[in-house]
Amino acid sequence: MSKPKDRYIYPAIFSYEPDGISVEFPDLPGAFTCGDTDEEALRMARECMALHLYGMESDGDGIPAASRTIDVKVGDNQAVVLVEAWMPPFRDEMEQKAVKKTLTIPKWLDELAVENNVNFSRILQDALKSYLDVK
């Protein structure tokens, strides 16, 4: 196990079936995805791997070393594909990702805000930033 880094490259196993391509990462248990074409499967594999690694980093889990491609055994209709994830933009995107929150306000206040075309998300964000003294 090693500390998080900016660039990861892991071997993935692409399994070719009549209904599409499934992708798994031998070094990252639980990281699975699929695609209809090689291009889509590779794009989905990059996203899957980055999300899985981001989750491991966020949880404080150790990041395993990648296997050598020559050591990855595959069966019929399978291929080993090296997948790369560049983490800095992915981490930034995840940090800026919007999350849905449910809140409760008095009915009269909701009606007044709706009448005045209030953007609830913007108001809450601005109020939280002000309250927490962040920009």
Residue frames as qw, qx, qy, qz and C-alpha x, y, z in Angstrom:
[[0.000, 0.889, 0.457, 0.000, 0.00, 0.00, 0.00],
 [0.438, 0.075, 0.013, 0.896, 1.23, 3.50, -0.80],
 [0.040, 0.543, 0.332, -0.770, 0.12, 7.09, -0.26],
 [0.501, 0.755, 0.410, -0.109, -2.20, 8.88, -2.74],
 [0.374, -0.260, 0.396, 0.797, -0.58, 10.30, -5.85],
 [0.339, 0.519, -0.039, -0.783, -1.68, 12.37, -8.82],
 [0.601, 0.391, -0.514, -0.470, -1.40, 9.72, -11.54],
 [0.652, -0.160, 0.719, -0.180, -2.44, 6.10, -11.36],
 [0.564, 0.348, -0.595, -0.454, -2.13, 3.37, -13.97],
 [0.581, -0.147, 0.746, -0.291, -3.75, 0.00, -13.30],
 [0.124, 0.046, -0.880, -0.457, -4.39, -3.03, -15.47],
 [0.644, 0.143, 0.308, -0.685, -8.04, -3.73, -16.19],
 [0.272, 0.059, 0.933, 0.227, -9.54, -6.90, -17.58],
 [0.507, 0.275, -0.153, -0.802, -11.90, -6.25, -20.48],
 [0.386, 0.108, 0.916, -0.028, -14.27, -9.20, -20.94],
 [0.316, 0.197, -0.433, -0.821, -15.93, -9.32, -24.36],
 [0.346, 0.295, 0.864, -0.215, -19.46, -10.76, -24.47],
 [0.186, 0.464, 0.683, 0.533, -22.19, -10.51, -27.12],
 [0.148, -0.872, -0.458, -0.089, -24.03, -7.87, -25.05],
 [0.013, -0.964, 0.145, -0.222, -20.99, -5.64, -24.38],
 [0.580, 0.361, -0.524, 0.509, -17.70, -5.33, -22.58],
 [0.639, -0.755, -0.143, -0.044, -17.41, -5.70, -18.81],
 [0.387, 0.632, -0.425, 0.521, -14.42, -4.21, -17.03],
 [0.758, -0.640, -0.119, 0.030, -12.85, -5.18, -13.72],
 [0.179, 0.788, -0.490, 0.327, -9.68, -4.16, -11.91],
 [0.822, -0.098, -0.535, 0.169, -7.83, -7.06, -10.25],
 [0.419, 0.088, -0.469, 0.773, -6.05, -4.68, -7.85],
 [0.233, -0.104, 0.204, -0.945, -9.19, -2.71, -6.93],
 [0.058, -0.317, -0.946, 0.036, -11.85, -5.11, -5.60],
 [0.115, 0.675, 0.585, -0.435, -15.33, -3.74, -6.14],
 [0.138, 0.600, -0.227, -0.755, -14.39, -1.54, -9.10],
 [0.431, 0.269, 0.817, 0.272, -16.52, -2.74, -12.02],
 [0.344, 0.568, 0.010, -0.747, -18.00, -1.04, -15.07],
 [0.602, 0.285, 0.707, 0.239, -18.96, -1.82, -18.65],
 [0.201, 0.570, -0.213, -0.768, -19.40, -0.37, -22.12],
 [0.810, 0.460, 0.292, -0.217, -20.79, -1.24, -25.52],
 [0.697, 0.664, -0.168, 0.216, -17.61, -0.43, -27.47],
 [0.745, -0.029, -0.255, 0.616, -13.88, -0.39, -26.68],
 [0.151, 0.449, -0.062, 0.878, -13.94, 3.41, -26.58],
 [0.547, -0.601, -0.111, -0.572, -16.91, 3.55, -24.20],
 [0.889, -0.341, -0.274, 0.135, -15.50, 0.78, -22.00],
 [0.602, 0.138, -0.233, 0.751, -12.16, 2.62, -21.72],
 [0.112, -0.527, 0.027, -0.842, -13.88, 5.92, -20.86],
 [0.739, -0.532, -0.174, -0.374, -16.06, 4.18, -18.27],
 [0.860, -0.133, -0.319, 0.375, -13.01, 2.35, -16.90],
 [0.338, 0.337, -0.229, 0.848, -11.16, 5.65, -16.36],
 [0.399, -0.534, -0.005, -0.745, -14.15, 7.15, -14.54],
 [0.876, -0.370, -0.277, -0.137, -14.72, 4.02, -12.48],
 [0.763, 0.013, -0.337, 0.551, -11.08, 3.76, -11.46],
 [0.137, 0.410, -0.190, 0.881, -10.80, 7.45, -10.56],
 [0.584, -0.523, -0.077, -0.616, -14.01, 7.32, -8.49],
 [0.908, -0.268, -0.313, 0.075, -12.91, 4.14, -6.72],
 [0.623, 0.123, -0.309, 0.708, -9.48, 5.58, -5.91],
 [0.118, -0.512, 0.079, -0.847, -11.01, 8.87, -4.79],
 [0.761, -0.496, -0.181, -0.378, -13.24, 6.93, -2.40],
 [0.864, -0.140, -0.317, 0.365, -10.27, 5.02, -1.04],
 [0.355, 0.320, -0.228, 0.848, -8.33, 8.26, -0.55],
 [0.370, -0.546, -0.036, -0.751, -11.31, 9.92, 1.16],
 [0.864, -0.423, -0.191, -0.192, -11.71, 6.94, 3.50],
 [0.272, -0.780, 0.554, -0.101, -8.01, 6.95, 4.34],
 [0.966, 0.018, 0.255, 0.030, -7.51, 3.49, 2.82],
 [0.377, -0.510, 0.584, 0.507, -4.10, 2.55, 1.50],
 [0.661, 0.610, -0.178, -0.399, -3.78, 2.53, -2.27],
 [0.878, -0.129, 0.427, 0.171, -2.50, -0.84, -3.51],
 [0.130, -0.511, 0.610, 0.591, 0.37, -1.13, -5.94],
 [0.745, 0.447, -0.124, -0.480, -0.62, -1.97, -9.49],
 [0.850, -0.054, 0.505, 0.141, 0.05, -5.45, -10.82],
 [0.070, -0.426, 0.630, 0.646, 2.32, -5.89, -13.78],
 [0.710, 0.328, -0.128, -0.610, 0.29, -6.59, -16.90],
 [0.484, 0.336, -0.799, -0.123, 2.29, -9.74, -17.58],
 [0.003, -0.061, 0.895, -0.441, 1.13, -11.12, -14.21],
 [0.564, 0.197, 0.301, -0.743, -2.58, -10.61, -14.91],
 [0.190, 0.045, 0.951, 0.238, -4.12, -13.84, -16.17],
 [0.527, 0.286, 0.015, -0.801, -7.03, -13.66, -18.59],
 [0.592, 0.179, 0.785, -0.032, -9.32, -16.17, -20.23],
 [0.299, 0.353, 0.680, 0.569, -10.90, -16.45, -23.64],
 [0.013, 0.775, 0.445, 0.448, -12.51, -13.24, -24.90],
 [0.433, -0.864, -0.115, 0.229, -10.58, -11.19, -22.35],
 [0.579, 0.537, -0.115, 0.602, -7.79, -8.64, -22.70],
 [0.499, -0.570, -0.254, 0.601, -5.61, -6.70, -20.28],
 [0.256, 0.776, 0.190, 0.544, -5.83, -2.96, -20.85],
 [0.412, -0.183, -0.354, 0.820, -3.80, -0.36, -18.96],
 [0.098, -0.847, -0.434, -0.291, -6.07, 2.40, -17.64],
 [0.383, 0.087, -0.263, 0.881, -4.75, 5.78, -16.50],
 [0.220, -0.863, -0.448, -0.079, -6.42, 8.25, -14.16],
 [0.303, 0.326, -0.198, 0.873, -5.10, 11.79, -13.64],
 [0.347, -0.547, -0.714, 0.267, -6.51, 12.63, -10.21],
 [0.149, -0.225, -0.218, 0.938, -6.09, 16.43, -9.70],
 [0.317, -0.083, -0.289, -0.899, -8.98, 17.49, -11.99],
 [0.541, -0.328, -0.742, -0.222, -11.09, 14.57, -10.80],
 [0.380, -0.357, -0.608, 0.599, -10.56, 15.53, -7.14],
 [0.041, 0.115, 0.037, -0.992, -11.45, 19.15, -7.97],
 [0.434, -0.193, -0.552, -0.685, -14.62, 18.04, -9.75],
 [0.534, -0.376, -0.754, 0.074, -15.67, 15.86, -6.81],
 [0.270, -0.289, -0.452, 0.800, -15.05, 18.68, -4.34],
 [0.188, 0.128, -0.092, -0.970, -17.25, 21.03, -6.39],
 [0.239, -0.268, -0.862, -0.358, -19.98, 18.45, -7.02],
 [0.444, -0.307, 0.079, -0.838, -23.40, 19.60, -5.91],
 [0.157, -0.152, -0.953, 0.210, -25.22, 17.56, -3.29],
 [0.396, -0.516, -0.435, -0.623, -28.93, 17.63, -2.65],
 [0.089, -0.031, -0.705, 0.703, -30.12, 18.66, 0.80],
 [0.310, -0.617, -0.643, -0.333, -33.64, 18.50, 2.17],
 [0.135, 0.004, -0.446, 0.885, -34.68, 21.31, 4.46],
 [0.136, -0.683, -0.718, -0.006, -37.80, 22.62, 6.12],
 [0.062, 0.049, -0.094, 0.992, -39.07, 26.21, 6.11],
 [0.308, 0.427, 0.586, -0.616, -42.44, 27.68, 7.08],
 [0.426, 0.532, 0.691, 0.242, -45.11, 27.46, 4.38],
 [0.118, 0.952, 0.210, -0.189, -45.64, 31.24, 4.34],
 [0.252, -0.724, 0.438, 0.468, -41.92, 31.80, 3.73],
 [0.464, 0.046, 0.781, 0.415, -41.86, 29.27, 0.90],
 [0.337, 0.748, 0.566, 0.079, -44.86, 30.92, -0.77],
 [0.019, -0.952, 0.038, 0.302, -43.32, 34.39, -0.48],
 [0.363, -0.504, 0.618, 0.482, -40.01, 33.16, -1.87],
 [0.463, 0.306, 0.765, 0.327, -41.72, 31.41, -4.80],
 [0.231, 0.897, 0.368, -0.086, -43.71, 34.58, -5.58],
 [0.055, -0.928, 0.255, 0.266, -40.41, 36.46, -5.73],
 [0.836, 0.498, -0.223, 0.061, -38.64, 33.86, -7.92],
 [0.380, -0.757, 0.527, -0.069, -36.05, 33.11, -5.24],
 [0.727, 0.350, -0.588, 0.047, -33.29, 30.68, -6.20],
 [0.790, -0.590, 0.057, -0.159, -33.25, 28.62, -3.00],
 [0.913, 0.005, -0.041, 0.406, -29.94, 26.92, -3.78],
 [0.408, 0.562, -0.102, 0.712, -28.14, 30.19, -4.46],
 [0.375, -0.756, 0.090, -0.530, -29.54, 31.85, -1.30],
 [0.895, -0.444, 0.036, 0.007, -28.58, 28.88, 0.88],
 [0.812, 0.198, -0.063, 0.545, -25.07, 28.73, -0.62],
 [0.173, 0.670, -0.109, 0.714, -24.55, 32.47, -0.13],
 [0.586, -0.700, 0.072, -0.403, -25.88, 32.31, 3.45],
 [0.946, -0.262, -0.008, 0.193, -23.67, 29.32, 4.34],
 [0.652, 0.379, -0.096, 0.649, -20.59, 31.00, 2.86],
 [0.103, -0.729, 0.114, -0.667, -21.32, 34.14, 4.82],
 [0.776, -0.579, 0.036, -0.248, -22.02, 32.22, 8.04],
 [0.935, -0.164, 0.065, 0.308, -18.86, 30.11, 7.67],
 [0.097, -0.896, 0.260, 0.347, -16.81, 33.10, 6.47],
 [0.589, -0.084, 0.653, 0.469, -15.68, 31.41, 3.25],
 [0.297, 0.573, -0.215, -0.732, -15.61, 32.67, -0.32]]
